[in-house]
C-alpha cells in the first residue's frame, strides 16, 4: 500500500512524543495519583532486560491503578503480558489478557492487545488462534495506521517462523527493518529486528549471514544498554559459529548467554541456550554435561508449558540417549517429539526425531525401519542441509553394515556432494570457510575407512587429500567446487618431482593410517594409535620440548612417537633415502600439525633430523605445484624488525619488550644481500603500514624480526608486533574494545594484500605457525597466511623462539642459502649447527622453526 510504511513511522514517533509529553505532565502529580511513574518504572526494567522486576512492577502498578479506568487497566495488563511472553510464560500472558474485566481497549491499546495475544498463541503453536488475532489487528490498522501496526508485521514474522515458513518470515522482518531504520531510526527496534533476521537466516542454513545480522544486533544492543537483546544476539552468534564448524567458540557464547538469560529471568532463552550447549557437548564427547543440560532444558520447558521448547528439549535428549546406548529412552523421547511436531504441522521439527529413530533402528538391526526413516529425512523439503548430509552418512553406514558396498559408496559420495555444495554456498569469507570442513570430518573419515577396508587404498588417499588445505588452495586461485569431485592424483610422480618420500597421515577415532609415497610406489601402513592417543602423546612431548633440557633427556616420548608414527615405514624410507638424499615431506593431520618430526628419536639420544631433511606440506595437490626455491639469494630482500617497543602498559606489564639481539639478527641477514637489492625497515619505520605500502609482491625474500602473537579463538587475528603506525587511518588498527592496535600486522591483513611471489618468507617470531588447528587445514596463523598470500616457502615457529640463539641459526641459514642450498636443506644444516654446537643443543632452541612448502 503506497505510503503505508512512512505513515506508520511518522505515527510511531508522534506516539512516542505524546508519551513523553504525558510523562512530563504527570511528573508533578503526587506519587499515589501518578500511574505514569509506576508504569515508567516497570517499562524501564523491561527495557533493561530485568524481566522479573518488570513483572513485579507491572503487577504492582496494575493492582494500584487499574481502578482509575480501563485505559490504565489495559496499559498495565498489556505490559504484564508483554513481559510474560518475553519470559516464555505464554499461557500466563493469555490469562492476563483474557481475564481483564475492564471494558475492551480501543485504538493503539487494542492493537497491542491483539498483537501479544497472537504472539502467545503462536508460541503455544495454536496457529489458527494467532491468525485470528493478527487478522483483527490488521483490520483495525487498515482503518487507522496506529504506530503498533508496524509491530504486527513483525509479529506475523514470528508466526511464520513458528510454522517453519522461514523465507516468508525473513521477508516480513526485512520490511520491519526498513521501518526501524527510516527517519533517523529506533536503534533498539533495529537491534530486535536484526536479531529476528539472524534467526530466519539461521533456520535457512545461511549461517554466515546469520552471524552478520546477530553481530550487528549485539553491537547496537550493547551500546543501547539493552541486555535482553544482547544475550539473544550472543547466543545467535554462538549457533552460527557452531554450524560453521567452530564449537569451541560457540560453547563459550552459549554458556554466557545462558547465564545472562537466567539473570534476566528469561526462562525461554535459558532453555534455548541449554539445548544449544547440549549439541556442543555431544560433539565434544562430554556426555555427562550433555545429559545434564538436556534434562534441565526439558524440565524448564515443561514448567512453562512451551511446546516449541518441549519439542527441542525432547529431540536433543533423544540424541543424548541414542549416543549413550539408552535406546528405549531415545525412541520414547523421539516419538513424543515427533507426535507434538506433527500435531502443529512443523515439518522442520519432524526430521530431527526421525533421524534419531533411524539410528535407534539401525542399532537394533531393524534395517528396513532404519532405511525408511533415513530416506524420509533425506527426501523431506524441510530438512536443513546439515541434517541431510548426516542422514545420507547414516544411510551409507547402514548399507556398509548390510554388505551393500555399491549402495554404501553411492551414499558416501552423495553425503559429500551435499556438504560440498553447502560449503561453496558460504560467502567467500575466510573466517566462514576455515572451520566449516569440520562438519564433514566424520563423513570423510568413514568413507576413507570404507575404501581401505575394501582394498581401494589409492582411492582412499585421493579422498583424504581432497579434504586437505581447501581454504588455502582457494586463496591461491583454485575455485570452490560445489560437488565432491577429487582430482586425479599420480602420487609417485608428485614424490619424484618433489625429490623425496612423502608421509601422508590420516588420523581417525578408531583407526589411523599412514601412506608412504615414493617415486616408485604408494604403500599404506595402518597405525595402531587413534587420533586421541596421537594427540595426547604429541601434547606431552611438546611440553617437554619447551621445558628444561633435563626433563626432555629423561623422556622417552620422542622414541614412542617415532615408533608410533614412522617405524612402520622405516625400512621403506631407508631404501628410498639412497636415491632421494633423505628428503621427507610430511603431510600431517590433527595434532601432528603441532609436532616437529625432526625431534623424533629413532635411537636413544639421536634425533631424526640427523638422518633426514624434513619439510611440511598441506596437501599432495599443493605439493605437486610447489617450488622448492633455489639458493644463491637472487632477488630482492624485504627485511623488517627490531621495532620500537610500546610504552609499558600498567594493565598488561608490556608483553612486547625490546628484543636485545634483534639488531644483530638483522645485520646477519643484511650482509648476504647487496645494498641495492634490499629494503630494510627498522625501529619506528618497521610498521604494518610500511609493510603493506612496500609492495611486498616485488620481493623474493621477506624476513621479520619481532615479537609475534597467536590467537587461538580467532587465528586470523594472529599478528606480527611491529612499531605503531605514525598516522593510522581513522578507525583502522583498533580491536573490538577500541584500543589502538596499529602496531600489529594481522594475518588477515597479509591475506588481504596483493599476492606474493616470494621464494621464502621467514618469521622470526614466537608461535608464528599459530595455535589453532582446523580440520583438514592444519595450523592457521601467520605462516598459513603467508602461504595463502602466495609465498612458495615459509619458515615459522611452533613455540617461543629464543632471542639469544635465533641470530646464530638465522646467520647459518642464510649462509647455507648463499652457498646454493634450497631452503629445507639450508634450514636443516643451520639447525644441526646448533644441535652439535653445545650451548644451544636442546631442541627448544632449534626445533620451533619449521619449513612449510606452498604453491
N, C-alpha and C positions, 0 to 999 in steps of 0.2 A: 504494500500500500504506500503510494508516494507520500513522503514527508512524515510517515509514522515514526521512524526512528528519531528524527530530530525533535518531534513534538514530545516523545517520551523523555528524551534527555532534558529538554527545557523544563518540562513539568517536574522531573525528578529534582532538579536544582531549585525550582521555586518552592517545592515541598520542603526541602532541607532548610531554605531560607526562612520559611514560615515557622518551622520547628525551632530554629534559633531565636526568632522573634518571640515565640511563646515562652521559651526558656527565660529570656530577658525580662519579659513582662511579669512572669511569676516569681522571679528570684527575690522580690521584695516581700512576698507573702509570708506569713508565719508558717513555720515548718508543718504544723499539723493541718494547715489548709493548702499545702503545696504538693500535690501529687506529682508535679513535673520533676521536682527534685528527687523524689523516690524513684521515679521512672528512669531519670538520667543516671542515677547510681547503678541501677540494675543493667541499663544499656551499656554503661562504661565497663562494667565487669564482663559482660558478654563480648564486647569489642576487644577486650584484652585477653580473651580466652579463658577466663576464670568461670567456667560453666556452673560449677557447684554454687559459687557465691551468687552468680547471676540468677540462678533458680531461686535461691533463698530470698534475694532482694525483690524479685518479681512477685513471688508468693506473698511476701510481707506487704508489698505495695497494693496488691490486689485485695488482700484482707482488710487493709486500712481504708482504701479509697473506692472500692467498687460501688459503694452506696451513693457516691456523688453523681452517678448517672451511667447510662450504657456506654458512652464513649470511653470513659476511664476504665470501666469494667473490661471492655474488649481490648483496649490497648495493653493492659497488664496480662490479660488471658492470652493474647496472641504472642506477646513476648515470652511468656512462660512456655507456650507450645513450641516456639522457635528454639528456645534453649533445650527443651526436652528432645526435640528432633535432632539437634546437633549432638546431643549426648547418646543418640541411638535409642532413646526411650520412646519409640514411635506410638505404641499403644497408649502410653500416658499422655502424649501430646494430643491424640484424638479425644481422649477422655476429657481433657481440659477444654477443648474447643466444643465438644458436643454437650457438655453438662452446664455450660454457661446459661443462666436463666434470664439475663438481661435481653432486652429487645435486640434483634439481629442488627449487626453493624451495617453501615452504608458507606458508599464511596470507597476511598482508599482502604479503609479498615476491612471492608467486605472482601476486597481483592486479596488482601494479606491473609485473611482467614481461609479463603478458598485455596490459596497457594500452599499454606502449610498443611492443611488437611490433605491436599493432593500429594504433597511430598511424603507425608507419613504413610498414606495408603500405598504409595509407590514402594517405599522401603519395606513395607509389610507384604509386598507382592500382590496386593489387591488392585490390579491394574484397571479393571472396569470402574471401580470407585474413584481412583485417581483421575481417570479420564473425565468422569462427570464433574469433578471439582474444577479441573482446568478448563473444561468447556464453558462452565458457568462464569469463570473468571474472564475468559475470552469474550463472552457475551457482554459483560459489564465494561470491559476495556474498549470494545467496539463503540459503545455509546459515549464513553469519555475516557480519554487516554491518561489514566492515572499513572503517576510515577512507578508504582509497584508492578505495572503491566510488563515492564522490561524484565522484571524478576520472574514473571510467569513463563517467559520464553526459556529462561534458564531452568526453571522447574520442569518444563516439558523435556528439556535435555536430560535431566536426571531420570525421568520416567523412561526415556528411550534407552538410557544406559542400563536400567534395571531389566528391561526387556531384551537386552542383548543387541539392540539396534545402534551400534556404536558410530557408524558413519553418519546416521541421522542426527545423533546427539552432537557429534562434532560440528555439524553444520549449524545447529542451534546455538552452541556455545560460541562459535565464531561470530554470529550476529550479535550476541550479548557483548563480546569483546569490543565490537565497534561502538556500542552504546557507552561502555565504560571508558573508552579512550577519547571519545569525542569531547570537544569543548573544554579542554583542559584536563578532563578525566577525573574519575574517582579511583584513587590508587588501590584502596582496599578491595573495591569491587573488581578492579582489573586483576589483582592478585588471585582472588577467588575464582574468577573466570579462567585465568591461565591454569589454575590447578585442575579445573574441570577438563580443559583441553588436554592437559597432560594425561589425565585418566582415560579419556577417549582414545588418545593416540596409543597408550599402553595396551588397551584392550584390542586394538587393531594390530598389535605387534610392531608398531612403529617406535621402537624403544629409544632410538637416538633423538627423535622428535619429542617424545615424552620427556626425556631428560632435559631438553632445551626449555620446554614450557615450564617444567617444575622448577628449574634453576632460576628462571626469571621471577616466577611467583615467589620463591623463597627470598630472593633479594628484596623484592618490594615489601613482603610481609615483615621481614626483619627491620627494614628501615622505617616502616609504619608502626612497628611495635604491635603486631597482631600475631601473638604466639600460636593461636589455633591454626591459622592458615600456614604458618611457618612449619609447624610439626608435620602437617599433612604433606606439604611440599617436600620436606626432608624425606619422609617415607616413600613418596612417589619417586624421588631421585634414587633411593635405595633399590626400589623394584626395577627401575630402568637399568641400573648398574648390574643387578642380579641377572636379568635376562640378556644383558650384553656380555655376560660371562665373567663378571667380577664379584663373586660372592663375598670376598674378603672385605671389600669396601661397602657392600650392601649391608652386611651384618651389623657393622657399627652404626649405620644410619637407622636401621630398623630398631635396634636396641634404644638408641637415643630418642627416636620418635615415640616409641612405646612409653618411655619414662615421661616425656613431655605430655603425652595424652593422658596418662594416669594422673599427673599433677594438675592438669586442666579439667579433669573429671569427664573426659570424653571416652565412655566405655566402648563405643563402636570403633573408634580409631584405635584404641588399645587392642581390640580383637584383631583388627586388620594387620597390625604390626606383629602380633604374636603368630598369626598364620604365616605371614611372610618370613619371619625368623625361622619357623619350623622347616620351611623348604631349604633354607640355607643350612641348617643343622643336618638335615638329611644328606645333602650333597657332601658335607664335610665329615660325615660318619659320626656325628655327635648324637647318637641315638637317644641317650638319656635326656639331653636338652630338648630334642625334637618331641619326645613323648610328653615331657612336662609342659612345654609351651602349647602343644596341640590340645591337650586335655584342659588346660587353663582357658584357652580361647573358647572351647565348646561350652564349658561351664558358664562363662560370662555371656555367651551368645544366648544360651537357654534362659538365663536370668532376665535378659532384656527382651526376650521373645522376638529376636530379629531373624526372620527366615533366611535372608541372604548370608548373614554371619553364621547361622547354624549350618547351612549347606557348605560354606567354605571350610568351616572347622571340621565337619564330618569328613570332607574329602581329604584334607591333609592328615587327619587322624587315620583314615583308611590307608593312606600311603605309608605312614609310620608302621601300622600293624602289619602290612604286607611285607615290608622290608625286615621286620623283626620276626617273621615266621608265624605271627598270630593270624592265621588265615581266616578263621571263623569270624574274628573281630573285624578284620579288614572287609570281608564280604558284607557283614551286617551294617557297618558304617557306610559302605559304598551304596548298598541297597536303599538305606534311608535317605541318603543324599540324592540318589537318582530319583526316588519317588517324589521328593519335595521339588526337585528341579523340573520334573515332567509336569507336576501339578500346575506350575505357573508358566510353563512353556518356554523356559530359558534354555535354549539349545547349548549355549556355552557351558552351563553347569552340568549338562548331561554327559559330556565327553570325558570329563575327569574321572568320575566314578566308573565309567565304562572301561577306562584303561586299567584301573585297579582290579576290576572284576576279571578282565582278561588275564592279568598277571597272576591272580589267585588261581584261576582255572588252569593256567599253564603249570603252576607249581603242583597242582593236584592231578596233573596228567589228563585233564579233560581238554584235549587239544581242539576238539571241534568247537566247544564253547569259547575257548580262548581265541581261536581264529575269528569266530564271528564277532566277538567284542572288539578285537583289534581292527578288523575291517570296518566296523561301524565308526570307530574313531577316525580312521584314515579318510573315509568317504564323507563324513559329515561336513557340511559347509560352515558349521560353527566351530570347527576345531582350529585353535590357534596353531601357527606353524611349528612352534617348539614342541607342542604335544603331538603333532602329526609325525614329525620325524622320530619321536620316541615310540609311537605306535608302530611305525614301519620297522624300527630296530627290533621291537618286541616280536613282530612277525618273523623277521629274519632269524632270530634266535629260536623261535618255535619251530620253523622249518628245519633249522640245523639240528635241533634235538630229534626231529622226526626223520632224520636222514634223507631230507629232500634238498640236496646241495644246489641244484639249479634254481629252485624257488628261493632258497636262502640267499644265494648270490644276487639274485634279482632284487630282493627286498633290501639287502645292504646297500646296493647301488642306488635304489630308489630313495632310501633314507638320506644318503649323502647328496643326492640331487636336490632333495627338498632343502637340506641345510645350506648347500652352496648357493642356491637361488636366494635364500633369505640373507645370507652374508653379503652377496653382491647388491642386495636391495638396501643395505645400510648407506648412509651418507659416506662419501669418500673421506671421512674424518678418521685420522689415525687412531684417536682415542677410542672410537667405537669398534673399529675392526681388530685392534690388537687383542683384546680379551675374548672376542666372540668365538674363536675357534674352540675354546674350552667346552662350549656347548656340545660339540660333536666329538670330543676326545674319546668317549666310550664307544661311539659307533666305529670310529677308525680303529680303536684297539680291538673290538670284537671282530671286525672284518679282517684285520691282519691275522689274528689268531685263527680264524676260519680258513683263510688261504694257506697258512703254514700247515695246518692240520691235514690239508689235502695235497700237500707236496708242491703247492704253487708258490714257492719261496720267492721267485723273481717278481711275480705279480704282487706279493705282499710287500716287497721292498719298494716297488713302484707306488703302491698306495701309501706306504709310510712316508715316502719322500714328498708326495703330493700335499701332505698335511703340514709340511715344514716351511717356515720362512715366507708365508704367504703375503703378509703385510709388507715385509721387507722387499720382496720381489716386485710387488705392485708399485712401491715407491721408486723402483728402478725402471718403470715403464711397462711392466707386464700387466696386461689388462686382467681385471677380475672376471673369472669365468662363472656364469650363473648356472653351471651344471658340473657334475662330477665327471671330469674328463682328464685323467692323468696323462701327462706327456710320455711318449715312449722314451725309455732310457736305455742307452748302451753303457752300463756301468763300467765294464772293463776299459772301454775307450776313454771314459772320464778319468779313471785312475791312471791310464797311460799318459794322457795329456797333462794331468796334474803332476806326474812324476813321483808317485808314491802309492802306498797302500791306504785304503780308506776304511775306517772303522765307523760303521753306522749303527747307532743304538736305538732301540725301541723298548722302553720300559712299560710294564703292564702291572695291573693289580694282582694277576695270578701267574703271569708268565712274561719274561723279558727275553729279548733277542739281540744278538749281535751279528750283523752281516760284515764279513771282511771281503773287500773288493780289491782285487789286484788287476794288473794289466792283462791277466790271463783267465781269471775266473771270479765267480761270486760264490762264497760259501756262507752258510748260515750256521751259527752256533747258539743253541738255546742256552740261556743263562739260568743259574739256579736261584738267583736273588730276584725278588719282586721290586716294584717301584719303591714302596715304602721302606724296604730293607736297604736298598741302594741309597735313598735319600738320607736315611738315618746315619749310615756309615760315612757318607760324604760330609755331613754336618759335623760329626765327631772329629773327623780328620781335619776339617777346615779350622776348627777351634784350636787344635794342636799346632797346625801350621802357623797360626797367627800368635801363638803363645810362646812361652820361654823355651829355648832350644833343648833344655834337659828333659822336658816333658815329651817333646817330639822324639828325641832319641830313644826314650824308653817305650815308645808306642810301636805297636805292630800294625796300625791301621793302614799305612801305606802298602804293606805286604798283603793285607787282607783285601784291600780294594784291587790290587793288581791281580790277585788270584780270582777275584770275583768278576773282573771286567775284561782282562787282557789274556790271562793264562790259557783260556780255552783255545785261543788262536795263536799261541806263542810259536809253535813250530812253523806254521804258515808264514808268519811275519818274519821269522829268522831267515827262511828260504828266500823271501822276496827282498830282504834287506841287501842281498848281494847284488841285486840289479837296480834298486832304486835309492841306494845310499842311505837307507834307513829313514826315508821320508814317510811320515804318517800324518794323515788328515783325520781329525776327529769330528764326526757329526753327532753331537750329544743329544740327550733327551732328558727332560725333567731336571732333577737335581744335579745331573752330570754337567750342566751348563756352568755351575759354580765350582767345578773341580779342575785344577790344573793337572792333567795326566802326566806331565813331566815329573811330578813329585811322587808318583807311584814307585814302589820298591820291588823290582824283580828279585833282588837278593838283599840280605841284610846290609844296611849302611851303603846302599847303592841306589841312586835314583834313575828312573827310566830315561831322563834327559841325557844321561851318559851313553845311551845306546842308540837313541833315535832323535830325529828332528821333527817336532810336532807343530802343527797349525790347526786352528779350529775353522770349520766351515758351517754354514747354516743349513745347507741342503745340497743334494747332488746336482740339482739344476743350476744353482748358483756357482757351485764349484766348477761345473762344466764351462762356464763363461768367465771364470776368474782369470786375472792376470797376476802372475807371481811377483812381478816387479823385478827390475834389474838393479844391480849395484852401480857403482861409479858416480852416484849422486848427480846425475844430469838433471837439468830442470831447475826451477826456482824454489826457494825456501821461504815460507812464511813462519816466523818464529814469534811467539807471544808468551809473555810471562813476567815473573818477578813483579807482580802488580803491587800497587800501594795498598798496604793493609788498611782495613776500615778502622775508624776510631773505636775504642773499646765500648762495647755495648753492656751497660750495667745489668741488663736482663739476661744477657747471654754469654758473658765473660769473653767476648770477642773470640769466636770459634775459628776465625781465619787469621791467625797471626802471621807475621813475616816469616818467609822461608829463608833461613840463613844461607843456604847453598844454591838458591835459585839462580843467582847471577853467575856463579861458577858453571852451573849446568848449561846455561845459555851460551856462555863463552865456548864451552866444549863443543857445542853444535855449530856455532858461527864459523869456527876455524876450518870446517870442512867445505865451505861454500865460498866462492869469490864474492866480493862485496857487491858486485853488480848483479848477482843472482840471489840476493837475499833481501828480505824486508823484515825488519825487526821492530816490534812494538814492546816496550818495557816501561816499568813504573807507571806513571799516570797515563801514558799513551796506550797501555795494554788494556783496552776497554772492549766490551762487547760490540759497541758501535764501530770501533776500529777494525775488528774482525769482519763484520758484515759489510763495511764500506770498502774493504781492501780488495774486493773481487776475488775471494778465495778460490774461485774456479780456475784461476790462472796459474796456480802453484802446483808443483809436483810433490812437494814435501810440506807438511804442516805439522808444527810441533807446539804444544802448550806446556808451560812450566808453571803450575799454580795449584792451589787447593781445588778440590772437587767435592761435590755433594751429590748423593744419590737419593732419590725419593722412591720409597717402596710403594706408597699408595698411588702416586702419580708419576710414573717413571719419566714422562716427557718433561717433568719439572726438574729433573736432574740437571746440574749446571756446573760449568767451569767458573771458578771465582776469580774475577779479574778486577781491574780498577773501576771505580764508579764513572759512568759516562759524564763528561763535564757539562753537557747540555742535553739531557734526555728529553725526548719528545713528551708533551703533556699526556699524562695517563699511562705512559709506557714504563716498563720495568717495575710495576707495582704488583704486589701479591693481593690476595683477597682482602686482607686487612688494611690495604692502602700503604704498606711500608714500601720504601724505595728500594727496589732490588735491581737497579740499573747496572749493578756491578756483576750480574750473573748472565753468562751466556748459556741459555737454556737449550736442552736437547730439541725442543720444539722449534726454536729459532734456527737451529742447524738444519733440520729437515725442511724448513720453510724457505731457506735461502736458495740461491741458484745451484744447479747440480755441480758437484765437484768432479774433478778429473785427477785428483791426487793419487800418485802411486802409493803413498804412505802417509797416514795420519798417526801421530804419536801423542798420547795424552798422559803426561807425567802428573797424574792427579789421583787421589785416593778414590777407590770404588768407581772408577770411570767406566767399568763394564756394567754397572748397575746392581741393584739388589732384588729386582723382581723378575721372576721367570714366568713367561706366558706359555701356555700350551702351544707347542709347535713353533713358537717364535724364539724361544730361548731367553737369555738375559736381555732386558731392554734398559738402556741407559745411554750414556754418551757414545760409547763405541758403536752400538747399534745405530744411533742417529747418524754418525758419520758414514757408516756403510750404506744406510738408506739414502744419504745425500749423494752417494756415488763414489766414495773413496774405494780404491781397489784393495788396500790392506790397512788395517787399523791395529795399533798396539794400545791396549788399555789395561787397567789394573783391577784385579779381583778384590783386593783389600787395600788397607793403608800402605802407602809407599813411604819408604824412609828417605828423608831429606839428606841423610848422611851418605847412603850408598848409591842413590839414584844417579848423581853426577858421574860416578865411575861406570855404571852399567850403560849409561847413555853414551859416554865417550867411546867405550868399547864397541857399542852397537854401530855408531856412525863410522867408526874406523873400519869395521868389517864391511859395511856398505861401500865405503870408498874403495875397498880392495876388489869390489865386483861381486860380493856375495849377495844373494837375494835376501829379502827381509827376514824370512823364517830362519835361514841358516845364520845370518848375522846376529839375530837375537839369541839364538842358541849359544853361539860362541861367546857372546857377551855375558850370558848367564853362567856359562862354565868358568869364565874368568873369575867370577865371584865365588862360585862353588869350590874351586880349587885354590882360591887366593887367601883363605884364612879368616880374616876378620868378618867377612860377610858370607860365610859358608851356608848359614841357615837359610832354608827356603823362604823364610819370612822376607828376606831382602830381595831375592831374585825371582821367586815364583809368582808374585802377584801379576807380573807383566805377562800378557797373553796376546798372541797374534791371531787376528781374525781375517780370513780371506773374504773378499766381497765379489763384486761383479768383474 
